[in-house]
């Protein structure tokens, strides 16, 4: 008789790991305990040495589909005087969770598995049409957890006592629901409730039927989903979609769609094998799919105006599946909030924000009595080169950790103030918080502060440093500075924005510098006479420090922050930088006409004097300027709208043979590498003036908007590749592989730009890397800040940010 102790780490709680080990151990005649602990499952097993060795050998092959087991370190112990006679499953300890950004014991929420969906649709099954069906392989996990480690008593299901039938399934080692902590049925589990208008004559009386009737009648439904409330409406009803946009305050930003299956829209979509796998995955993300230019699409034009893609999501829960199936039309499914507000996830928030009698968004609410423990928006991804690229990492992926290239001290990174997503590094893993939104609103700030307080309390005494963006005006940086002053042992490390973007990509790919980086985004603070960066070619040294080798030729933004929201201002700054001939050119008419004459003259005077007209090297603002010149948008209704519409126009040209003649007219578009001036302390810049001259001429000549947009994208791709080829000749490499070029920043969420740049770099013999497991925009900054701090230390990171070492 021997005793074996195994501390199992990885994805081992909430995925059927203990039941799988129980069945294997029982088959081998072993006894002992299988307990969930915080961050691990601890196995204490007694049996013959041969049987215990068999368990070690067979365990990797017995894992459930969703489980991941880190390498084991078996501990062989004396059997002792008392040997347990049975095998039991249990739980040890309890650590409460609030925001729960870091939860080593928990796994993401999982969409319903095939077996549960079959039972849901089976009239003979006792869980037929039960909206909360689940098993050990699927169901809510992170969104319902109130404490660690994972067990029913530590979830919002604690108040639902199992009936005799469910208890029998819970105790049956041979069943799918053996120790399935979220098990429930119509007799003992959560129930739907309806809050809304009276039942119309002939309509179903149950809450689900009332919700379906509301949707079919063109109403707006607020639904209590997995991670909070969502707003649903019939996507084929233009009046309903327009009403939702008006009430929500979201005039043009694309809306995601919920379908029971993709088949009804497949004639109007391009779906690759990789995209189909993502759609049907347990994470159930929103997948951005390219549209086919075909007539007859049943969707309202108001769903995603001017966009080359549609965001499609399959049901993330049985409730979503029932709604989508019975509505029998594509449904808009967007976050349950008014634009600018955080996601509503409690009943009180839903009633106050979504059905306020004075300004309601929803016409009815379908809710239930299984509370949501923390807000989680839907994840969003697209596939590039056959691989998923996460644009928003939330439900289905959070709180799963990511590996780091090497172990190091515990550090907290705050990311930025926009699309804020802090991260905590412990050992060789990092936990990223779900995206919180922008730290400009009081509700978001309150959630952010509460999450940080909880994280600091849980990691007391472990943290060596706190990292932040280098922007001096960011609230997150000011908080980090204050924390460093209050805790002298805690180092504050500030990391330049684009350095963090680039290192985040290297970190997620497990690569260490040196490397090259193309950082194209909206705006990020940087040192020097042009503090608003955003179109940079960076050389990353072995210590993670960066040298700015090239940038987009700077141009002025009249009105400063206003120019970020008004592409017409970016266009005016570009035209003024090109000289009087550009300002008087007929091709600039759309941008100039967007101003009242007096307003335009005042802005030109401000540009001439430099008053409230900072210089920027931002590719994102260049996208805005071109979108204005093409009269796609003059004042944004949402961030990134200019680039989105420009990409949509270019994709239409790339997909149609009719544009071939126009495409030939734009071959002269270019952003050549030219010697930099303005005392920028870098050798070259990409000069946008030749591109602007060709664009204005084509615009005046009547070349199509789509063709010009495509020409602009191709010019940017060619300029990026030309610099990378030139820089790679002089950049030392970490190994004998092709030189690495990191593509980072929010502009590389543009499919056309990313796909084209990847292709161009590979043709040149270079190795492109881009963000895949985390957003390429500011949502991934925290990971790059952590890598900068770990491999470069405080001095290197601070020097790049243009300040003395902390």
Secondary structure, 3 states (H helix, E strand, C coil): CEEEEEEECEECCCCCHHHHHHHHHHHCCCEEEEEEECCEEEEEEEECHHHHHHHHHHHHHHCCCCCEECCCCCEEECCCCCCCCCEEEEECCCEECCCCCCCCCCCCCECCCHHHHHHHCCCCCCCCCCCCCCECCEECCHHHECEECCCHHHECCCCCCCCHHHHHHHHCCCCCCCCCCCCCCCCCCCCEEEEECCCCCCCCCCHHHHHHHHHHCCCCEEEECCCCEEEEEECCCHHHHHHHHHHHCCCCCCCCEEECCHHHHHHHEECCHHHHHHHCCCCCCEEEEEECCCCCCCCCCCCCCCCCEEEEEECCCHHHHHHHHHHCCCEEEEECCCCCCCCCCCHHHHHHHCCCCCCCCCCEEEEECCCCCCCCCECEEEEECCEEEEEECCECCCCCCEEEEEEEEEEEECCCCCCECCEEEEEEEEEECCCCECCCCHHHHHHHHHHHHHHHHHCCCCEEEEEEECCCCCHHHHHHHHHHHHCCCCEEEEECHHHHHHHHHHHHCCCCCCEEEEEEEEEEECCCCCCEEEEEEEEECCCCCEEEEEEECCEEEECCHHHHHCHHHHHHHHHHHHCHHHHCCHHHHHHHHCCCHHHHHHHHHHHHHCCCEEEECCHHHHHHHHHHHCCCCCCCCCCCHHHHHHHHHHHHHHHCHHHHHHHHHCCCCCCCEEECCCCCCCCEEECCHHHHHHHHHHHHHCCCHHHHHHHHHHHHHHHHHHHHHHHHCCCCCCCCCCCEEEEECHHHHCHHHHHHHHHHHHHCCCEEEECCCCCCCHHHHHHHHHHHHHHHHHHHHHHHCCCCCC
